[in-house]
Amino acid sequence: MSRNFELLQNLGKEQVMVNTFAVEQNLPEPVLVTEPQLVVSEPQLKLEPGEQEQLTKLVQRVFLLPSADAPRVVVFTASESGNGCSWVCARVAETLAAQVTGPVCLVDANLRNPGLHYQFGVDNAQGLADALRGRQTIRSLARHLSRPNLWLVSCGSSPETSLPYLGSERVQQKLAELRNEAEYVLVDAPGMNVSHDAAALGAAADGVIVVLKANSSRRETARKAVQDMQAGKVRILGAVLNQRTFPIPTSIYNRL
């Protein structure tokens, strides 16, 4: 599978569907990224030429804005599960940590299907689920990763028993705790087609990035996902198009 990164705006008419979606929803142009087939483990994944450049552009557009209201706590979710959201979230966190000196903390809030610990080849003994149920601070459950300023709070044990907390003040308190400890917090949430967890988490964050999958995510599904977020007064920061492997003719897109 091709793993070339390109800005969506440079791809021309073959990307009419996603470009139109971005404009209609007043979003920044989606950025193309490609998820590898293999599980990522330490040390940090070596990206192909051009990929790091596009990740850097995404980080600069979302996190490193020269304004006082630049987002610091951001939720990553997918319009549908299986879009590679965990991979995108992990790679963005690595890139952001390389651009700043302050702590960057990843949080696996996908209690239904956790995956961030696989991205870094670490265990999932304790994490967010344990912090939501117990009295320990969420900071005490963060583990150091490949970069000196990169940390991970994994999903943790018995996550299904902590699902009700995702829509409660408890999770807001935990995210606020991390906001005080880290410069940036990136939260990996379940797909919007399986639960409303991402919307609940997004309401406690500074905004949400929606991950779309090339050749899979349909325009209506993506639009509805964004509209549901906006109905809940959740700020949509942008969209990422993942796993594009070859150009799709406009004539095919027009049939979607």
N, C-alpha and C positions, 0 to 999 in steps of 0.2 A: 504494500500500500504506500502510495506517495505520501511524504510527510513535509511537503513544501508549505511554508507559511506565506500568505499574501493578504494584503488589505482587501476587503471585499469591494471597496470603492474602485479598485483598479481592475476588477474582473469583467466589467462591461455588462452587456445585455444578458449573458448567461446566468447572471445572478439577480434577475428582475424580481423574483418572488421575495427574497429576503431583503433586498434593498427597499422595495415598496413597503414591506412590513416596518422597517426601521423608520422610514419617513412618516408613515401614517401614525405611528405611535410616538413621534417626536423623540426618537432615541438616537444616540450616536451610531454611526455606521458600525455594523457588526464586524468583528475581527475574525479571520479564519485561523483556526488551530487544528492540529491533527493529533489524535491520541494513538500511541503505539499499541500493538497487540500484547506485548509482554508486560508483566507486573514490574513496576519500578521498585528498586531497592537501593539502599545506600551503596556506594556514594551517589551523588546527584546524577540524574540522567543527562547524558551527553546529547545535546540537541544538534540537529543538522543545520548547515549554513542557512541563514535567513530566518530560522525559527525564533532564535533568541531576540532578534531585532523586532519581530512582531509582538512577542510577549512584552518587551520593553515599551513599545508604543501603547499597548493596552494598559499597562501599569501607569504610564504617564497620563493617559487620558482619564483614568478613573481615580487614581489615588494621589497623584502628585500635582494636582491643580494648584495654581498660585492664588488660592482663595481661602478665606477663613472657614468656609463651610465644606471644604473638601472631605469626602467620606473617609472615615477611619474604621468603621465596623460594617462589613459588607457580606451579604448572604449570596451564595452561589446556588442556583437551582436550575433544573432542566424543565423544558416544556413537557418532556416525557422521560420516564426513567430509561436508562441505557444510553443517554446522550454523551456520556463521558464527563459528567460534571465534576466528579472527584479528581480526575486527572487534570482538568483545566484549573480547578481551585488550587491543587498542589503546585502546579508549575507557575501559576501567577504568584503564589506566596514565595516561592524560591526566588523568582525574579525581583519581586518587591524587596525582599530581604537583602538582595545584592545592591539595591539602589539607595537604601536608607541605613542609618546606624542604629536606630531604635529597635526594640523588640517587635517581631512580627509573629503572631500566634494563629495557628490553624485550629479550628474546632470542628470535630465531626459530629454534627447534629442530625445525621441521617440514622436515627435510631432503628429504622426499619431495615436498612441494608447498609451497614457501615463499610467504608472502603478506604478511608484516608490512611489507616495504619498499613494497609497493603502497599500503598504508594511509596512508603518509606521503609518497608521491610521491618516493622517493629511490632511488638505484641499489643494486645488490646485488653490488658488486665483491668485497668481502672481508667475512668475518664468522665465525660460529661454526665452520663447516666448516674454514676455514683455520686457526683456532686449535687445533682438535682434531688436525689433521695436522701442524702446524708448531710452532715454538718461541715465536712471538710471544705476548705476553700478550693475554688476551681484552679487557682494558681498552683496549689500544691500538687495537682494532678498533671500539670504540663511537663512534657519531656523535651529535652534539647535534641535538635536534629542536626543536619549536616553543617549548617552555617551557625556561627556564634550567636546570631540574633534571631534564629528561627526556632519556633517551639510548636509542639502539637499537643492538643487535648483530644485524645481519641474518644471513641464512642463510649467505651467502658462496659462493665458487666451487666447482665440481665437488662438490656436496654428496653425491652418491651414493657417492663414495669414502670418506666419513667416517661412513657409517651404522653400521659396526661399533663405533665409539667411543661411541655413545649408551648402550650397556649396560656401559660399562667405567669404571674408576676415572678415566680421563682426563676424562670429562664431569663427574664429581663434583669433580675438582680445579678445573675451570673455573668451575663454579657457586660453589664455595667462594671462589675468587678474586673473583668479582663480589660475593659476600656481604660481603667485607671492604671493598669499594670503594663499594657502593651501600647505601642504607637499605632499598630494596625492589627485588626482582628478579621480573619477571613473564615466564614462559616459555610461548611458544606451541608446542604439541606436535601431532603428527598425531592424526587420529581413532582411536579405539580399535578400530574395525572393520577398519583396514588394517594395524596393527602393534602391537607391545607397547612402542613407544618411550615412550609417555606414562607407563606404569608404571615403566619404568627411570628416567626423569627424575624422576618423583614420589618415588621412593625416595631421590633425592639432594636433594629439596626439603623444605619444611615441610608440603606438602600439595598437593592437586589440586582444581580446580573443574571440574565437568563441564558442558558446554554442550549443552542439548537443543534440538531444533527443534520449534516448535509445528506440529501437524497432520502430523508426520512421525515423530518419535521415539516408538517403542512402549515400553510399560511394561516388557515382558520384556527388550528390548534394553538399556534404561537400567539396569534392575536387574542384569543380568549384567555390564555394564560396571563398575558399582560393586563388585559381588562379586569380580570379577577383581582390581580394585585392592586391596580389603581383604585378599584372599588373599596378595597380595604385600606386606602390611603397609604399604600406602600410606595416608596420612591423607586422607580425603575431607572437604573444607572446606564444600562446598555445591554447588548446581546453579543454572544459569541457563537460563531458557526464552526462546529467541530466536525472532523472526519471527512472533509471534502477530498475525494480521491481523483476526480476528473470533471471536466466541464460538462454541464447539462445544457443542451440546446434550449433556447427560449421557447420553441414550439412545445416542448415537453412541459416546461414550467407553466405555460399558459393553460395547460389542461388540469393542473392541480386545483 
